[in-house]
Amino acid sequence: MRAMIAEYDPKKKGVRNDLSDVVMVKYKVDPNEIPVEQQAGSTLPLMEIPGRDIEADEDYNPFEHRKLAHPTSDMDTLIHLLKGSLGSGILAMPMAFLNAGLYFGLVATFLIGGICTYCVHVLVKTSHDLCKRIQKPSLGFAETAETAFLSGPPSMHKFSRLAKALVNWFLVIDLLGCCCVYIVFVAKNVKQVVDYHAKDSEWFPHNMDVRIYMALLLPLLIAMNLIRNLKYLAPFSMIANLLVGTGMGITFYYLFQDIPSFSERQAFAGFDHLPTFFGTAIFALEGIGVVMPLENNMKTPTHFIGCPGVLNTGMFFVVSLYAFVGFFGYLKYGDKTSGSITINLPEDEVLGQSVKLMIAVAIFFTYSLQFYVPMDIIWRNVRHWFGARKNLAEYSIRIAIIILTLCIAIAIPNLGPFISLVGAVCLSFLGLIFPSIIEVVAFWDRPNGLGRFNWVLWKNLFLISFGILGFLTGSYVSILEIINSKE
């Protein structure tokens, strides 16, 4: 005797019964349709597993079914990609070159940039294929991970919710780690300017600990991050972009003054410093968290990973700019290179001080934008606990998380190793390991899914091994530097 399964039929607006000899699995339906009852707390309703015939999958074009109120053009998407990838990490690239060497750092930056870009290609292509299989217009990063495990080998289905949770929580840890870095960054730049002007002052304390400056930021951080609507943060984002652009222009002016000879800098810094370089470089280059939302909102999504394509064009510009700043920043300041290139700028010149303040204000505003995504993920997972007091609970959680990031920043005020640690831990997984695992699982039992001689499997095993090596060595070296730091 076979059990009956009740399933909602959106066309007939009723429930139909079907025999359970059809294998069932959880997938999302179109947002306009009413979701069926959830299984095991998943957000994905029950639906038939699509057939294994690839030709059948090709009949559905997910791009034709995307319903976007305000789709972005190729140029809009390129600008957003640059904005999402050109963060505070660019200011840490000279320190990355300090740990790699002048010429090795140049080659390695383009190599890591190429690998990161390729992994984004893998993630987006896999997402497109999964959209065809489940006939859904678009998928986010975490949804792609969950769907890959649900549509992969049957033995992988039970790990689908874990895969989604891991992606979400690594995104949360990564972005909150960036928020901690931003607090340290703002405090150190403001401290330099204040110390210079207060050195002869009798009423203002001179050379206060940087941790005090971090603590003083708390009321401002709380006030900014109680804004829940992203629309109201847009003007601050525009101001931040203008300040960063102006500040970087002045920074280039200083970098090209009295440039030392190339022979005065190390071509290769040694193998013991490479883990720190890897963590810093991948922290700077990896913008994978913004990729899927941008691609999902494009008017012509086929142009995103085409040739040359929005992704390739944007990442080539980003990697080139990062390599440029890293190369000439290390060439200019050598062994005195700081965790942020702005800290190296002259303290006794108005122009240098203005850059420190401009970048500090810009990064302070960027904190709110970075904070928005992890807070959204956390709140969506806990809001059902609070009943009618959701507003009070959300504001309380926001304040608690802000205080947490501040406490972590105060505990680890050494900017360089902190940046390397965040990159090694979070972005090794998000940028290298997760996309590779998702592709392997999604195509494991598809006809010729792993290619001739299983080259897709071997390629992804290499990327996973590279990511794990970077994670282990980068984390170990960064933690040791933090522990041994004299700051």
C-alpha positions as CSV (number, residue, x, y, z in Angstrom):
1,M,0.0,0.0,0.0
2,R,1.4,3.4,-1.0
3,A,0.9,6.6,0.9
4,M,-0.8,9.6,-0.5
5,I,1.0,12.9,-0.8
6,A,-1.0,16.2,-0.8
7,E,0.5,19.0,-2.9
8,Y,-0.8,22.5,-3.6
9,D,-1.6,23.2,-7.3
10,P,-1.2,26.9,-7.9
11,K,-3.0,26.8,-11.2
12,K,-6.2,25.2,-9.9
13,K,-5.8,26.9,-6.5
14,G,-6.5,23.7,-4.7
15,V,-4.8,20.6,-3.3
16,R,-4.2,17.6,-5.5
17,N,-3.3,14.1,-4.3
18,D,-0.6,12.0,-5.9
19,L,1.0,8.6,-5.3
20,S,4.3,8.6,-3.5
21,D,6.1,6.5,-6.1
22,V,7.4,9.8,-7.4
23,V,10.6,10.7,-5.5
24,M,10.0,14.0,-3.8
25,V,12.5,16.7,-2.8
26,K,12.5,20.3,-1.5
27,Y,12.7,23.2,-3.8
28,K,11.5,26.8,-3.9
29,V,8.5,27.7,-6.1
30,D,7.9,31.1,-7.9
31,P,7.5,33.9,-5.3
32,N,4.1,34.6,-6.8
33,E,2.8,31.1,-6.0
34,I,1.7,30.0,-2.6
35,P,4.3,27.8,-1.0
36,V,3.4,24.3,0.1
37,E,3.9,23.0,3.5
38,Q,7.6,22.9,4.5
39,Q,9.4,19.7,5.4
40,A,11.9,19.5,8.3
41,G,11.9,23.3,8.7
42,S,13.4,23.9,5.2
43,T,12.5,27.0,3.3
44,L,12.1,24.9,0.1
45,P,8.7,23.3,-0.6
46,L,8.2,19.8,-1.9
47,M,8.6,19.3,-5.7
48,E,9.5,16.4,-8.0
49,I,13.2,15.8,-8.6
50,P,13.8,16.8,-12.3
51,G,14.8,14.1,-14.6
52,R,18.4,13.3,-15.3
53,D,18.0,14.0,-19.0
54,I,20.1,17.1,-19.7
55,E,18.2,17.9,-22.9
56,A,15.0,18.2,-20.9
57,D,16.7,20.8,-18.6
58,E,17.7,22.9,-21.6
59,D,14.1,23.6,-22.5
60,Y,13.7,26.0,-19.6
61,N,15.5,29.3,-19.8
62,P,15.6,30.9,-16.3
63,F,16.5,34.3,-17.7
64,E,13.2,34.6,-19.5
65,H,11.3,34.0,-16.3
66,R,13.0,36.7,-14.2
67,K,10.5,39.3,-13.0
68,L,12.6,42.3,-12.1
69,A,11.1,45.7,-11.2
70,H,14.3,47.6,-11.9
71,P,16.9,45.4,-13.7
72,T,20.4,46.7,-14.0
73,S,22.3,47.3,-17.3
74,D,25.7,45.9,-18.0
75,M,27.3,49.2,-17.0
76,D,25.3,49.5,-13.8
77,T,26.3,45.9,-12.8
78,L,30.0,46.7,-13.6
79,I,29.9,49.8,-11.4
80,H,28.3,47.8,-8.6
81,L,30.8,45.1,-9.0
82,L,33.7,47.6,-8.8
83,K,32.1,49.2,-5.7
84,G,31.6,45.8,-4.0
85,S,35.2,44.6,-4.8
86,L,37.1,47.9,-4.2
87,G,36.9,48.1,-0.4
88,S,39.4,48.8,2.3
89,G,41.4,45.8,1.1
90,I,43.1,47.9,-1.5
91,L,44.8,49.9,1.3
92,A,46.3,46.7,2.7
93,M,47.9,45.6,-0.6
94,P,51.3,47.2,0.0
95,M,51.5,45.2,3.3
96,A,50.7,42.1,1.2
97,F,53.6,42.9,-1.1
98,L,55.8,43.4,2.0
99,N,55.1,39.7,2.8
100,A,55.6,38.5,-0.7
101,G,58.3,40.6,-2.3
102,L,58.1,43.1,-5.1
103,Y,58.1,40.9,-8.2
104,F,56.7,37.7,-6.6
105,G,53.8,39.8,-5.1
106,L,53.0,41.2,-8.6
107,V,52.8,37.7,-10.2
108,A,51.0,36.1,-7.2
109,T,48.4,38.9,-7.1
110,F,47.4,38.3,-10.7
111,L,47.5,34.5,-10.1
112,I,45.2,34.7,-7.0
113,G,43.0,37.2,-8.8
114,G,42.6,34.8,-11.7
115,I,41.8,31.9,-9.4
116,C,39.2,33.9,-7.5
117,T,37.6,35.1,-10.8
118,Y,37.5,31.5,-12.1
119,C,35.8,30.3,-8.9
120,V,33.1,33.0,-9.3
121,H,32.6,31.7,-12.9
122,V,32.2,28.2,-11.5
123,L,29.6,29.3,-8.9
124,V,27.6,31.4,-11.5
125,K,27.6,28.6,-14.1
126,T,26.5,26.0,-11.6
127,S,23.8,28.3,-10.4
128,H,22.5,28.7,-14.0
129,D,22.4,24.9,-14.5
130,L,20.6,24.4,-11.2
131,C,18.0,27.1,-12.2
132,K,17.3,25.1,-15.3
133,R,16.9,21.8,-13.4
134,I,14.4,23.1,-10.9
135,Q,12.9,25.7,-13.2
136,K,13.5,28.7,-11.0
137,P,14.6,32.0,-12.4
138,S,17.4,32.7,-10.0
139,L,19.3,31.4,-6.9
140,G,21.5,33.1,-4.3
141,F,24.8,31.8,-3.1
142,A,23.3,29.9,-0.1
143,E,20.4,28.7,-2.2
144,T,22.7,27.4,-4.9
145,A,24.6,25.4,-2.3
146,E,21.4,23.9,-0.9
147,T,20.0,23.1,-4.3
148,A,23.2,21.5,-5.5
149,F,23.1,19.0,-2.6
150,L,19.3,18.4,-3.1
151,S,19.7,17.7,-6.8
152,G,23.0,15.8,-6.5
153,P,23.5,12.2,-5.4
154,P,20.8,10.9,-3.0
155,S,23.4,10.4,-0.3
156,M,24.1,14.2,-0.3
157,H,20.4,15.3,0.2
158,K,20.7,15.1,4.0
159,F,23.5,17.7,3.9
160,S,21.5,20.3,2.0
161,R,20.4,22.4,4.9
162,L,23.9,22.2,6.4
163,A,25.4,23.5,3.1
164,K,23.1,26.5,3.1
165,A,23.7,27.2,6.8
166,L,27.5,27.0,6.3
167,V,27.5,29.5,3.4
168,N,25.3,31.9,5.3
169,W,27.3,31.7,8.5
170,F,30.6,32.1,6.7
171,L,29.1,35.2,5.0
172,V,28.1,36.5,8.4
173,I,31.5,35.8,10.0
174,D,33.3,37.3,7.0
175,L,31.3,40.5,6.9
176,L,31.4,41.0,10.7
177,G,35.1,40.4,10.5
178,C,35.3,43.2,8.0
179,C,33.3,45.4,10.3
180,C,35.9,44.7,13.1
181,V,38.7,45.6,10.6
182,Y,36.9,48.8,9.8
183,I,36.7,49.9,13.4
184,V,40.5,49.4,13.8
185,F,41.1,51.2,10.6
186,V,39.0,54.2,11.5
187,A,40.5,54.5,15.0
188,K,44.1,54.3,13.8
189,N,43.7,57.0,11.2
190,V,41.8,59.3,13.4
191,K,44.4,58.8,16.2
192,Q,47.3,59.8,14.0
193,V,45.7,63.1,13.1
194,V,44.5,63.9,16.6
195,D,47.9,63.0,18.1
196,Y,49.7,65.4,15.7
197,H,47.4,68.3,16.6
198,A,47.2,67.5,20.3
199,K,51.0,67.1,21.0
200,D,51.4,70.7,22.2
201,S,47.9,70.9,23.8
202,E,47.6,71.1,27.6
203,W,43.9,70.3,27.8
204,F,43.7,67.4,25.4
205,P,45.5,64.1,26.3
206,H,48.2,63.2,23.9
207,N,49.0,59.8,22.5
208,M,45.9,58.0,23.9
209,D,45.7,54.3,23.3
210,V,44.0,53.4,20.0
211,R,41.5,51.3,22.0
212,I,40.1,54.4,23.5
213,Y,39.4,55.8,20.1
214,M,37.6,52.6,19.2
215,A,35.4,52.8,22.3
216,L,34.6,56.4,21.5
217,L,33.2,55.2,18.1
218,L,30.5,53.1,19.8
219,P,27.7,55.8,20.1
220,L,28.2,56.8,16.5
221,L,28.2,53.2,15.3
222,I,25.0,52.4,17.2
223,A,23.3,55.5,15.8
224,M,24.2,54.7,12.2
225,N,23.3,51.1,12.4
226,L,19.9,51.5,13.9
227,I,18.9,52.6,10.4
228,R,17.1,49.4,9.1
229,N,16.2,50.6,5.5
230,L,19.0,50.3,3.0
231,K,17.4,53.1,1.0
232,Y,18.4,55.6,3.7
233,L,22.0,54.4,3.7
234,A,22.4,55.1,0.0
235,P,23.5,58.8,0.5
236,F,26.2,57.7,2.9
237,S,27.4,55.2,0.3
238,M,27.6,58.0,-2.3
239,I,29.6,60.2,0.1
240,A,31.9,57.2,0.9
241,N,32.6,56.6,-2.8
242,L,33.5,60.3,-3.3
243,L,35.8,60.3,-0.3
244,V,37.6,57.1,-1.2
245,G,38.1,58.3,-4.8
246,T,39.5,61.6,-3.7
247,G,41.6,60.0,-0.9
248,M,43.1,57.4,-3.3
249,G,44.0,60.1,-5.8
250,I,46.0,62.0,-3.2
251,T,47.5,58.7,-2.0
252,F,48.8,58.1,-5.6
253,Y,50.3,61.6,-5.5
254,Y,52.4,60.6,-2.5
255,L,53.3,57.2,-3.8
256,F,55.0,58.7,-6.9
257,Q,57.1,61.2,-5.0
258,D,60.8,60.3,-4.6
259,I,60.3,56.6,-5.7
260,P,63.3,54.4,-4.5
261,S,65.2,52.1,-6.8
262,F,63.6,48.7,-7.5
263,S,66.9,47.1,-6.3
264,E,66.2,48.4,-2.7
265,R,63.2,46.1,-2.3
266,Q,63.1,42.3,-2.0
267,A,62.0,40.4,-5.1
268,F,60.8,37.5,-2.9
269,A,60.2,37.8,0.8
270,G,60.5,34.1,1.6
271,F,58.2,31.2,2.1
272,D,57.5,31.9,5.8
273,H,55.7,35.1,4.9
274,L,53.5,33.6,2.1
275,P,50.6,32.6,4.3
276,T,50.2,36.2,5.5
277,F,50.3,37.4,1.9
278,F,47.7,34.9,0.8
279,G,45.3,35.9,3.6
280,T,45.7,39.6,2.9
281,A,45.5,39.3,-0.9
282,I,42.4,37.1,-0.8
283,F,40.8,39.5,1.7
284,A,41.4,42.3,-0.7
285,L,40.4,40.5,-3.9
286,E,37.5,38.4,-2.9
287,G,34.1,40.0,-3.6
288,I,32.1,36.8,-4.0
289,G,29.5,37.9,-1.6
290,V,28.1,40.5,-4.0
291,V,28.3,38.4,-7.1
292,M,25.0,36.4,-7.0
293,P,22.8,39.4,-6.1
294,L,24.3,41.4,-8.9
295,E,23.9,38.6,-11.5
296,N,20.4,37.9,-10.4
297,N,19.4,41.5,-10.9
298,M,20.8,42.0,-14.5
299,K,18.8,42.8,-17.5
300,T,21.1,40.6,-19.6
301,P,22.5,38.0,-17.2
302,T,24.2,36.1,-20.1
303,H,26.6,39.1,-20.4
304,F,27.9,38.6,-16.8
305,I,30.2,35.6,-17.4
306,G,30.5,36.0,-21.2
307,C,33.7,37.0,-23.1
308,P,34.8,39.6,-22.2
309,G,31.8,39.9,-19.9
310,V,31.0,42.1,-17.0
311,L,32.8,39.8,-14.5
312,N,36.0,39.5,-16.5
313,T,36.1,43.2,-17.3
314,G,35.5,44.2,-13.7
315,M,37.9,41.7,-12.1
316,F,40.7,42.6,-14.5
317,F,40.3,46.2,-13.5
318,V,40.1,45.4,-9.8
319,V,43.1,43.0,-9.8
320,S,45.2,45.5,-11.9
321,L,44.4,48.3,-9.5
322,Y,45.2,46.2,-6.5
323,A,48.5,45.1,-8.0
324,F,49.3,48.7,-8.9
325,V,48.7,50.0,-5.4
326,G,50.5,47.1,-3.7
327,F,53.5,47.3,-6.0
328,F,54.1,51.0,-5.7
329,G,53.1,51.2,-2.1
330,Y,55.7,48.6,-1.1
331,L,58.2,50.2,-3.4
332,K,57.7,53.6,-1.7
333,Y,57.7,52.6,1.9
334,G,59.6,49.2,2.0
335,D,59.9,47.6,5.5
336,K,58.0,50.5,7.0
337,T,54.8,49.6,5.2
338,S,51.8,49.6,7.6
339,G,48.6,47.5,7.6
340,S,46.9,50.4,5.7
341,I,48.8,52.6,3.3
342,T,47.1,55.7,4.7
343,I,49.0,55.3,8.0
344,N,52.2,55.7,6.1
345,L,51.2,59.1,4.7
346,P,52.9,62.2,6.2
347,E,51.5,63.2,9.6
348,D,52.8,66.8,9.4
349,E,51.1,67.7,6.0
350,V,47.6,68.9,5.7
351,L,47.1,66.9,2.5
352,G,48.2,63.7,4.2
353,Q,46.0,64.3,7.2
354,S,43.0,65.0,5.0
355,V,43.4,61.6,3.3
356,K,43.5,59.9,6.7
357,L,40.3,61.6,7.7
358,M,38.5,61.2,4.4
359,I,39.2,57.5,4.2
360,A,38.3,57.1,7.9
361,V,34.9,58.7,7.4
362,A,34.3,56.7,4.2
363,I,35.1,53.4,6.0
364,F,32.9,54.4,8.9
365,F,30.0,54.8,6.5
366,T,30.9,51.5,4.8
367,Y,30.6,49.8,8.1
368,S,26.8,50.3,8.0
369,L,26.6,48.8,4.5
370,Q,28.7,45.8,5.5
371,F,26.7,45.3,8.7
372,Y,23.4,45.3,6.8
373,V,23.9,41.8,5.2
374,P,25.0,39.8,8.2
375,M,22.3,41.4,10.3
376,D,19.7,40.5,7.7
377,I,20.8,36.9,7.7
378,I,20.8,36.6,11.5
379,W,17.5,38.4,11.9
380,R,15.7,36.1,9.3
381,N,16.8,33.1,11.3
382,V,15.8,34.3,14.8
383,R,12.9,36.7,14.3
384,H,10.3,33.9,14.9
385,W,11.5,33.6,18.5
386,F,10.2,37.0,19.6
387,G,6.5,37.2,18.8
388,A,5.0,40.7,19.1
389,R,8.2,42.4,20.3
390,K,10.1,42.1,17.0
391,N,11.1,45.7,16.8
392,L,12.6,45.8,20.3
393,A,14.3,42.5,19.7
394,E,15.8,43.6,16.4
395,Y,17.2,46.8,17.8
396,S,18.6,44.9,20.8
397,I,20.3,42.4,18.5
398,R,21.8,45.1,16.4
399,I,23.3,46.9,19.4
400,A,24.6,43.6,20.8
401,I,26.4,42.7,17.5
402,I,27.9,46.2,17.2
403,I,29.3,45.9,20.7
404,L,30.6,42.4,19.8
405,T,32.5,43.7,16.8
406,L,33.9,46.6,18.9
407,C,35.1,44.2,21.6
408,I,36.8,42.0,19.0
409,A,38.5,45.0,17.4
410,I,39.7,46.2,20.9
411,A,41.0,42.8,21.6
412,I,42.9,42.6,18.3
413,P,44.1,46.1,17.4
414,N,46.9,44.8,15.1
415,L,45.4,45.6,11.7
416,G,47.7,43.5,9.5
417,P,47.4,40.0,11.0
418,F,43.6,40.7,11.6
419,I,43.1,41.3,7.9
420,S,45.1,38.2,7.0
421,L,43.1,36.1,9.5
422,V,39.7,37.2,8.1
423,G,40.8,36.5,4.6
424,A,42.4,33.1,5.4
425,V,39.4,31.8,7.5
426,C,36.3,33.1,5.7
427,L,37.3,33.9,2.1
428,S,39.3,30.7,1.6
429,F,36.0,28.9,2.1
430,L,33.6,31.3,0.4
431,G,35.9,32.1,-2.6
432,L,37.6,28.8,-3.3
433,I,36.3,25.8,-1.3
434,F,32.5,26.2,-1.4
435,P,32.2,26.9,-5.2
436,S,34.4,23.9,-6.0
437,I,32.4,21.6,-3.7
438,I,29.1,22.9,-5.1
439,E,30.1,22.2,-8.7
440,V,31.3,18.6,-7.9
441,V,28.1,17.7,-6.0
442,A,25.8,19.3,-8.6
443,F,27.4,17.4,-11.5
444,W,28.5,14.2,-9.8
445,D,25.8,11.9,-11.3
446,R,24.9,13.9,-14.4
447,P,25.8,12.4,-17.8
448,N,29.4,13.4,-18.5
449,G,29.0,15.9,-15.7
450,L,32.7,15.7,-14.5
451,G,34.1,15.8,-18.0
452,R,36.6,13.5,-19.8
453,F,38.8,11.6,-17.4
454,N,36.9,13.4,-14.5
455,W,39.0,16.5,-15.1
456,V,36.3,18.7,-13.3
457,L,36.8,16.6,-10.2
458,W,40.6,16.8,-10.3
459,K,40.5,20.5,-11.0
460,N,38.2,21.1,-8.0
461,L,40.2,18.9,-5.7
462,F,43.2,21.1,-6.5
463,L,41.2,24.3,-5.8
464,I,39.8,22.8,-2.5
465,S,43.4,21.7,-1.5
466,F,44.7,25.2,-2.3
467,G,41.9,26.8,-0.2
468,I,42.5,24.4,2.7
469,L,46.3,25.0,2.6
470,G,45.7,28.8,2.6
471,F,43.2,28.5,5.4
472,L,45.4,26.4,7.7
473,T,48.7,28.2,7.1
474,G,47.2,31.7,6.9
475,S,45.2,31.2,10.1
476,Y,48.1,29.7,12.0
477,V,50.6,32.5,11.0
478,S,48.0,35.3,11.6
479,I,47.0,34.0,15.0
480,L,50.7,33.7,16.0
481,E,51.3,37.3,14.9
482,I,48.3,38.5,16.8
483,I,49.5,36.7,20.0
484,N,53.0,37.9,19.6
485,S,52.1,41.4,18.7
486,K,53.5,44.2,20.9
487,E,50.7,46.6,20.1
